[in-house]
Amino acid sequence: MTYSSGRCAVITGAGSGIGRALALQLNRRGCALYISDINADTLQETVQQMERSDIACDHQTLDVADRQAMHAWAERIAAARGSVDIVINNAGVALGDRVDEMSYENLDWLMGINFWGVIQGSMAFLPLLKKAEQGHLVNISSLFGIIAAPTQSAYNAAKFGVRGFTESLRQEMKGSNVHVCCVHPGGIATNIARDSRGGDSASSPDDRDRQFRKFARTTPESAAAQILRAVEKKKPRLLLGTDAKIATFLSRLFPVRYPEIMRLDSMVKPDDNTTTAH
């Protein structure tokens, strides 16, 4: 029997990637689920792939950028269960653009999901976690919440923000029943680049996906398994992938020169959007 057996978890962005892998692994371990995604079709596919039909799984089509909808979801779960044991704010999107070419519309879209979605998920579900015997809040930042890269200013801003918010919240929850973990994935083989905005308009979703997967060394299944181990061990931070660990080390050693050492400017074309981590 695993730690998550008999518990209840909430996961956003469960229609694909890490979110789907988390949902499937938790279902396999006997954990009841409340999962959401903005894409109703892919969310339904996640539900259909679950091995254990005897384990409760409630799915909700949801835009995490919608504050009212997020809090309404939490209130519905509170009315049904009273508390939850694990909350994983995973939903995320990508935007690759130079600052001098980026539109406010795309910037608002990314920040609404990657930043506000995490903040709102944390604030909406924190009361339910406090009522659990042991609550676990997991917020997904990124390798790009530790290092910055050209054409990733919006993504960097959101993920650095998630990191700061989560690390502060972790300190506030010290001594309470709520464990807080910030996760920094490197390149994970998900559809995030395929569904991204910005960059070269001539680049197709397939082109972006192929380019991104050259850097994506970690599978969603491996990432999910590591996140669940971090929950069990109450880790405050998790670096996912060798790339995330190496980049973090270099940024600590060379806080100004790491972009030059890592050749980030040569890896990313001025109008390319395919290097987003996670």
Helices and strands as residue ranges (DSSP letters): E 8-11, H 17-28, E 32-37, H 40-48, E 57-61, H 67-81, E 86-89, E 95-96, G 99-101, H 104-110, I 111-115, H 116-130, E 135-140, G 143-145, H 153-172, E 178-185, E 197-198, H 205-213, H 220-232, E 237-240, H 242-253, H 258-261, H 264-267
